[in-house]
């Protein structure tokens, strides 16, 4: 694969990241084009996906700072010149695939808060990775994301996990047969429902209550892969590489309140793979 092909293989992923951070798909295209110019001049890159993602995110950060200067924050350790897009660390560990962009206005956040919040809560990046992008520490990156949630009226501090963390914890507990963990991740009145296409594949039409739902999933979901379902973190059952049924999760206050089995072809064709809990071998 030549350099152009390597970049084109990452383009759609980079565009989703840029659009999620900037909230503007047109600006996102411009940022990705700038990333291409830097890529075209760079040499000796061992991890193209990590390098390109870091460059794209830092370009977005610079663009945000042109709109709103980053406030001085004594809790965050900034490296000298961190407002400039430098050569990114090649060992940044990033997900191979990220989901679609966050459809919400984030103008109340500072640039660093916005990047930390979007990368962690939307795309599932870890705080060490975010810290590398922001030239700060993982502790400071966590504080930035926490502050962003508070400003947006989301989960205060870090008391509640992000939705993707709940979904992946549920999938992991299901595969491992951890019934007690499943029970803690389900709301008492949780509902499972299947659309007609899913029911035709063998899913239940409706289940109600924590006990019934946990019993169904205990030791199950071994072939489910993490995906985005219409921008929400979820999972899907794949057969021979083809998605057959999507698990559409509704998470409220850190617990699963509803799981919809959906198998309509129009939806399945839009699923986007994401990093997350993976099936046990």
Secondary structure, 3 states (H helix, E strand, C coil): CCHHHHHHHHHHHHHHHHHHHHCCHHHHHHHHHHHHHHHHHCCCCCCHHHHHHHHHHHHHHHHHHHHCCCCCCCCCCCCCCCCCCCCCCCCCCCCCCCCCCCCCCCCCCCHHHHHHHHHHHHCCCCHHHHHHHHCCCHHHHHHHHHHHHHHCCCCCCCCCCCHHHHHHHHHHHHHHCCHHHHHHHEEEEEEEEECHHHHHHCCCCEEECHHHHHHHHCCCCCCEEEEEECCEEEEEEEECCEEEEEEEEEEECCEEEEEEEECCHHHHCCCEECCCCCCCC
